Amino acid sequence: MNTAKLLSVGEHAHYPFKSYPSAQCETILFPGCAFPSQFPRTMDALAQVCREAGFGVAYDCCGDPVESYGEHKSAARIQRNLQGRLDKRGCKRVVVICPSCYNHLHGRLDVEVVHLFDVLDELNLERPIHFAAGGLFIPCPDKDLRKMEASLRAHCDLSEVDTLDRVGCCGLRADLASRGPEVVTKLSNKIISRAEEQGGMLYTYCASCLGQFSRMGYQNCTHAVSAILGVNENPDSGRAFMNRAKRKFDRNTNPIR
């Protein structure tokens, strides 16, 4: 088992940092594992906004990191357990942030799965939501259909933000990461170079990609959700493990009624 697979499967097959609301919740925000890791201040702000809108918050792994490395039985078990936890809380709708979570869970769970960009109108955010000048990187799960990009642009003013072209994956996709750090570095550097040509901030809506850019030394980047909430937080890649670990003890998960 290569190092990338060993680290990913080792943690996510039995994700140790789960935390679920104790109350019944028809809608639950499911931020996944990467977003709380890289954007802890934005996560706190988002959780507060969602709880005020009547959402619960659940910290868990969707199982995609495990399945992407071919561990299909483990991924199926994770999904069954996730469904059971949602059923226990009366959940009818899951709101995800991560595009990989969306692709992995949409159509597989017995509840509606939507992306956060599709429910922004429910969160009573200040309008208009304007993004400063920069470039937008489209993460792999959204490259073909661009549904999340379309929803983001429909709800926010990205008139000064151009989509980056002529770039591929950040390098963290399982089939690429397994080829070694040289391949990952080359792919990430191509995106960073295009962002530097574009000028301004580099935006995307995949926290894993942003963590990778940060580890490469590029800090002029943020998550679209952080920009929407006005936090404009840089990825906290150096403390990613501790950031997600502390969510196990987060009790601010119930809706504020």
RAUR-V850707 format. One record per residue. OMEGA is omega in whole degrees, 0 to 359 (NA if undefined). Layout:
OMEGA ; OMEGA
This chain:
181 ; 186 ; 181 ; 180 ; 181 ; 181 ; 184 ; 182 ; 182 ; 180 ; 193 ; 179 ; 175 ; 189 ; 189 ; 189 ; 181 ; 171 ; 184 ; 175 ; 176 ; 182 ; 173 ; 184 ; 176 ; 178 ; 179 ; 171 ; 181 ; 186 ; 183 ; 184 ; 184 ; 184 ; 176 ; 179 ; 189 ; 187 ; 185 ; 180 ; 177 ; 178 ; 178 ; 181 ; 180 ; 179 ; 180 ; 180 ; 181 ; 179 ; 177 ; 177 ; 178 ; 179 ; 164 ; 179 ; 180 ; 177 ; 183 ; 174 ; 183 ; 182 ; 181 ; 179 ; 180 ; 181 ; 182 ; 177 ; 173 ; 180 ; 190 ; 179 ; 178 ; 180 ; 179 ; 178 ; 178 ; 181 ; 178 ; 181 ; 177 ; 178 ; 179 ; 179 ; 177 ; 179 ; 181 ; 182 ; 177 ; 184 ; 176 ; 181 ; 177 ; 178 ; 182 ; 176 ; 186 ; 178 ; 176 ; 175 ; 181 ; 182 ; 182 ; 187 ; 184 ; 180 ; 179 ; 178 ; 177 ; 174 ; 176 ; 177 ; 180 ; 177 ; 181 ; 181 ; 182 ; 182 ; 182 ; 181 ; 180 ; 190 ; 176 ; 179 ; 179 ; 179 ; 354 ; 176 ; 185 ; 177 ; 174 ; 184 ; 179 ; 179 ; 181 ; 176 ; 180 ; 180 ; 187 ; 184 ; 182 ; 187 ; 184 ; 187 ; 180 ; 181 ; 181 ; 176 ; 181 ; 180 ; 178 ; 181 ; 179 ; 185 ; 185 ; 178 ; 177 ; 183 ; 179 ; 183 ; 179 ; 176 ; 179 ; 178 ; 177 ; 176 ; 179 ; 182 ; 175 ; 179 ; 184 ; 177 ; 191 ; 183 ; 178 ; 180 ; 181 ; 179 ; 175 ; 186 ; 180 ; 179 ; 180 ; 181 ; 180 ; 181 ; 180 ; 181 ; 179 ; 179 ; 180 ; 179 ; 178 ; 178 ; 179 ; 176 ; 182 ; 183 ; 180 ; 184 ; 170 ; 179 ; 164 ; 180 ; 171 ; 182 ; 179 ; 177 ; 182 ; 175 ; 178 ; 178 ; 179 ; 178 ; 176 ; 178 ; 182 ; 184 ; 181 ; 185 ; 177 ; 179 ; 179 ; 180 ; 177 ; 177 ; 180 ; 182 ; 180 ; 179 ; 178 ; 184 ; 172 ; 178 ; 181 ; 189 ; 182 ; 181 ; 186 ; 182 ; 181 ; 180 ; 180 ; 180 ; 184 ; 179 ; 176 ; 183 ; 181 ; 179 ; 177 ; 187 ; 182 ; 175 ; 173 ; 188 ; NA
